Structure formats: C-alpha cells, structure tokens
Amino acid sequence: MARAAQLGGLTVPVAWHRARLDERHPQTATARSLTFTVPGWPGHLPGQHVDVRLTADDGYQAVRSYSVAAPAYGERIELGVQTVAGGEVSPYLADDLPVGAEVEMRGPLGNWFVWRPEQTGPVLLVAGGSGVVPLAAMIRAHRAAGSIAAFQLLYSVRTPEDVWYRNELDAHDPYLDVRLLHTRRAPSGADRAPGRLTRADLEKPAARLEPASPVYVCGPTAFVETAADLLVDLGRDPATIRTERFG
C-alpha cells in the first residue's frame, strides 16, 4: 500500500522519485553518508526520513527507511546508512551501489520528529549510535539558520571510532554542547567510565531545559525506551519527548 500524507485536510499519495547517487563518504568503518540528486524533490524538514526502494533485474523489490542527515538544499538529499550484517539493503547501499546509479525514493515522511528554525527555545538531542543521523540534520539546520537557541547533544556510542560527523561535532559552536557517552571503550582521560545511559547522564542536560522544551531521542528501541523513561523520571512532561526508533 502506498503511503499517504495530509495536505490541507486532504490525503494525497507520497510519490516515488528517481534518485541518483552523487557522493559516498565514510563516517565509521561500517557507516556511510550518501548524497543523492532527486529531481522534483519537494523539500523536507530536519528530522524527517524517506523510503528507499531497490528493484532487482528479476523485478524483486526491497524497501527500507532512512533518516535524512541534512536540511533541504534544493534537489540534494543526504542519507546516513549503517551497514547491518546480513542485511538485504544496507550493505549494498553503503558500499556497492555505483556512483551515478539510481534508486527510487519516497518522502518526506514523518511530521512529528522535526525541528523548525522558528523554534527559539532550548533543545535536548539524545542519540544512540546511528540515531544521530536525523539529529545531525537538526544541528546543521540550526547552524544554517544562525539560530541562537541552545542545543545540547547527548550521544551514546560503543567506542570513539563509532562517532559519526566527528569534525562537525568537534567544531566550536557556542550554541551547541556535545557530550559523548561511551558504552564499551572510552578514550584516555574520559571523565566517565564506559557504560549505558543513566539517569545521572541526563540530569544536568534536562535541568537546562524549559518546561515546554522539546527533547528528541533517536536510536535502537531499547535505548529510546530507556532514555524516555529516565526523562519522565526526571520530571519531563512526556508530551515534550519526541522519539524515533529502529531495530
């Protein structure tokens, strides 16, 4: 069944577009950023995602959803793809789809898990692994808009080598506070021992928010559920916690 979207109170189908792969850049040993040109792309908001469809020579089709990693720049779209061992689609997209080849793309999808430049209040972003991808789109849009809203990113990764967008997150930005949480191996001199996200990790970031400030949490299902529960335990209104999960 085709997806549909609400437009002016009417339900309209979301069209498939041809998407040409222009660039592929490594993020980690198993993660890639893929940039496509999508003629006729209607634009998207930071935090939205798309469906990607591959069609084999025998007609077999596979569809997977991927988060958009950057704000809208005309007909160019950047996706973040994490290779899943034994996966049907992600290994091919990450490493084998030739530059210049085409796939089909449908979207944008999702209107709840988005940040808009007109939002002026503080924001907390909580990412687990590749869940940082849609949050990177928000950070990039925040910078591009010259927003002075206070952004905080709490980013959980297994090891230092698993950090996506390292150069951008390390860049000086007076309106973005980044804290990395390592679950298996931390770098030398880290002020936190390796381990999973805890209530203590969220206490200070949550205390800097206003009552109505949004919190965006993205990552594996167990990580997202834990983070949301901890935030509620800290007194956050569940209505302010927006989640996106996978796996």
C-alpha positions as CSV (number, residue, x, y, z in Angstrom):
1,M,0.0,0.0,0.0
2,A,1.3,3.5,-0.9
3,R,2.0,5.9,1.9
4,A,-0.1,9.0,2.1
5,A,0.2,12.4,3.6
6,Q,-2.1,15.1,4.9
7,L,-2.2,18.3,2.8
8,G,-4.8,20.9,3.5
9,G,-7.0,18.3,5.1
10,L,-6.8,16.0,2.1
11,T,-5.0,12.7,2.0
12,V,-2.6,12.5,-1.0
13,P,-0.2,9.7,-2.1
14,V,3.5,10.3,-1.5
15,A,5.2,10.0,-4.9
16,W,8.3,7.9,-5.7
17,H,11.2,9.9,-7.2
18,R,14.2,8.8,-9.1
19,A,17.3,9.4,-7.0
20,R,20.9,9.4,-8.4
21,L,23.8,8.7,-6.1
22,D,26.3,11.5,-6.4
23,E,28.7,11.0,-3.5
24,R,29.6,8.5,-0.8
25,H,31.7,9.3,2.3
26,P,32.7,7.1,5.2
27,Q,31.6,8.1,8.7
28,T,32.8,5.0,10.6
29,A,34.1,1.6,9.5
30,T,30.6,0.5,8.8
31,A,28.6,3.7,8.2
32,R,28.4,5.9,5.2
33,S,26.9,9.3,4.2
34,L,25.2,9.1,0.8
35,T,24.3,12.2,-1.2
36,F,21.6,11.9,-3.9
37,T,20.1,14.2,-6.5
38,V,16.4,13.8,-6.6
39,P,14.7,15.8,-9.4
40,G,11.4,17.2,-8.3
41,W,12.1,16.8,-4.7
42,P,9.5,18.8,-2.7
43,G,11.9,19.6,0.2
44,H,11.9,18.3,3.8
45,L,12.3,19.3,7.4
46,P,15.2,18.3,9.7
47,G,14.3,15.0,11.4
48,Q,12.2,13.6,8.6
49,H,13.0,10.3,6.8
50,V,12.5,8.7,3.4
51,D,11.8,5.3,1.9
52,V,14.4,3.9,-0.5
53,R,13.3,1.2,-3.0
54,L,15.7,-1.1,-4.8
55,T,14.5,-3.2,-7.8
56,A,16.4,-6.3,-8.9
57,D,16.7,-7.4,-12.6
58,D,14.1,-10.0,-11.9
59,G,11.6,-7.5,-10.6
60,Y,12.1,-8.2,-6.9
61,Q,11.8,-5.1,-4.8
62,A,13.1,-4.2,-1.3
63,V,12.1,-1.0,0.6
64,R,13.9,0.4,3.7
65,S,13.5,3.7,5.6
66,Y,16.5,6.0,6.2
67,S,16.8,9.3,8.0
68,V,17.7,12.5,6.2
69,A,21.1,13.8,7.6
70,A,20.9,17.4,6.4
71,P,18.4,20.2,5.8
72,A,16.9,20.7,2.4
73,Y,19.3,22.0,-0.3
74,G,17.3,22.1,-3.5
75,E,17.2,18.6,-5.0
76,R,20.1,17.2,-3.0
77,I,19.5,14.8,-0.2
78,E,22.0,13.3,2.2
79,L,21.2,10.0,4.0
80,G,23.0,8.1,6.7
81,V,23.4,4.4,6.2
82,Q,24.6,2.0,8.8
83,T,25.6,-1.5,7.5
84,V,23.6,-4.3,9.1
85,A,25.4,-7.6,9.0
86,G,23.5,-9.9,6.7
87,G,21.2,-7.1,5.7
88,E,19.4,-7.2,2.4
89,V,19.7,-3.5,1.5
90,S,22.1,-1.6,3.8
91,P,25.4,-3.3,2.7
92,Y,24.5,-2.7,-1.0
93,L,23.7,1.0,-0.4
94,A,26.7,1.5,1.9
95,D,29.4,0.0,-0.3
96,D,28.2,-1.4,-3.7
97,L,25.7,1.0,-5.3
98,P,27.8,2.7,-8.0
99,V,28.1,6.4,-8.0
100,G,25.8,7.6,-10.8
101,A,23.4,4.7,-10.3
102,E,19.7,5.4,-9.5
103,V,17.3,4.1,-6.8
104,E,13.8,5.2,-6.0
105,M,13.0,7.5,-3.1
106,R,9.7,8.4,-1.4
107,G,9.1,11.2,1.0
108,P,9.5,13.2,3.0
109,L,7.9,11.2,5.8
110,G,7.2,12.0,9.4
111,N,6.0,15.3,10.7
112,W,6.3,14.8,14.5
113,F,10.0,14.2,14.9
114,V,11.1,17.5,13.3
115,W,12.8,20.8,14.4
116,R,12.0,24.0,12.7
117,P,14.3,27.1,12.6
118,E,11.5,29.3,14.0
119,Q,11.7,27.3,17.3
120,T,13.6,29.6,19.7
121,G,13.7,27.6,23.0
122,P,16.5,25.2,24.2
123,V,16.5,21.7,22.8
124,L,18.0,18.4,24.1
125,L,19.0,15.8,21.5
126,V,19.7,12.2,22.7
127,A,21.2,9.8,20.2
128,G,22.2,6.2,20.3
129,G,24.6,5.0,17.6
130,S,23.3,5.8,14.1
131,G,20.3,7.5,15.7
132,V,22.4,10.6,15.5
133,V,21.6,11.0,11.8
134,P,18.3,12.9,12.0
135,L,19.7,14.9,14.9
136,A,22.6,15.9,12.7
137,A,20.1,17.3,10.3
138,M,18.7,19.4,13.1
139,I,22.1,20.6,14.2
140,R,23.0,21.5,10.6
141,A,19.7,23.4,10.1
142,H,20.3,25.2,13.4
143,R,23.7,26.4,12.3
144,A,22.5,27.3,8.8
145,A,19.7,29.4,10.2
146,G,22.0,31.3,12.6
147,S,19.8,30.2,15.5
148,I,20.9,31.1,19.0
149,A,18.6,28.5,20.6
150,A,20.7,26.4,23.0
151,F,21.2,22.9,21.6
152,Q,22.6,20.0,23.7
153,L,23.5,16.7,22.2
154,L,24.0,13.6,24.4
155,Y,25.5,11.0,22.0
156,S,25.9,7.3,23.1
157,V,28.4,5.2,21.1
158,R,30.3,2.0,21.7
159,T,33.8,3.3,21.1
160,P,35.4,6.6,20.0
161,E,35.7,5.1,16.5
162,D,31.9,4.8,16.2
163,V,31.3,8.6,16.3
164,W,29.5,10.0,13.2
165,Y,30.2,13.5,12.0
166,R,33.2,13.8,14.2
167,N,34.6,17.0,12.6
168,E,31.3,18.8,12.8
169,L,30.7,17.9,16.4
170,D,34.2,18.9,17.4
171,A,33.9,22.3,15.7
172,H,33.5,25.3,18.0
173,D,29.8,26.3,18.3
174,P,28.7,28.5,21.2
175,Y,25.1,27.3,20.9
176,L,25.8,23.6,20.8
177,D,27.0,21.5,23.8
178,V,28.1,18.0,22.9
179,R,28.7,15.1,25.3
180,L,29.8,11.7,24.2
181,L,28.9,8.6,26.2
182,H,30.9,5.5,25.5
183,T,29.4,2.2,26.3
184,R,32.3,-0.2,25.7
185,R,35.5,1.7,25.5
186,A,36.2,5.3,26.4
187,P,39.1,7.4,25.2
188,S,42.1,8.0,27.5
189,G,41.3,10.7,30.1
190,A,37.5,10.5,29.7
191,D,35.6,11.8,32.7
192,R,33.0,8.9,32.6
193,A,33.6,5.2,32.7
194,P,32.2,3.1,29.8
195,G,28.5,2.2,30.4
196,R,25.0,2.6,29.2
197,L,22.9,5.7,29.5
198,T,21.9,6.5,33.1
199,R,19.7,9.0,35.0
200,A,22.9,10.8,36.1
201,D,23.8,11.4,32.4
202,L,20.5,13.2,31.8
203,E,20.1,15.2,35.0
204,K,22.2,18.3,34.0
205,P,21.1,18.5,30.4
206,A,17.4,18.1,31.4
207,A,17.8,20.8,34.1
208,R,18.9,23.3,31.5
209,L,15.6,23.0,29.6
210,E,12.4,25.0,30.0
211,P,9.2,23.1,30.9
212,A,8.0,23.0,27.3
213,S,11.4,22.4,25.7
214,P,11.4,19.5,23.2
215,V,13.6,16.5,23.7
216,Y,14.4,14.4,20.6
217,V,15.5,10.8,21.2
218,C,16.6,8.5,18.4
219,G,18.3,5.1,18.4
220,P,17.7,1.4,18.9
221,T,14.3,0.6,20.5
222,A,15.7,-0.4,23.9
223,F,17.9,2.8,24.1
224,V,15.0,5.0,23.2
225,E,12.6,3.5,25.7
226,T,15.3,3.7,28.5
227,A,16.0,7.4,27.7
228,A,12.3,8.3,27.6
229,D,11.6,6.6,30.9
230,L,14.6,8.3,32.5
231,L,13.5,11.7,31.3
232,V,10.0,11.2,32.6
233,D,11.5,10.1,35.9
234,L,13.4,13.4,36.0
235,G,10.1,15.2,35.7
236,R,9.9,15.9,31.9
237,D,6.4,16.1,30.5
238,P,6.0,13.1,28.2
239,A,4.4,15.3,25.7
240,T,7.7,17.1,25.2
241,I,9.6,13.9,24.4
242,R,9.7,13.0,20.8
243,T,11.1,9.6,19.8
244,E,12.3,7.8,16.7
245,R,13.4,4.2,17.0
246,F,14.7,1.4,14.9
247,G,15.6,-2.3,15.3
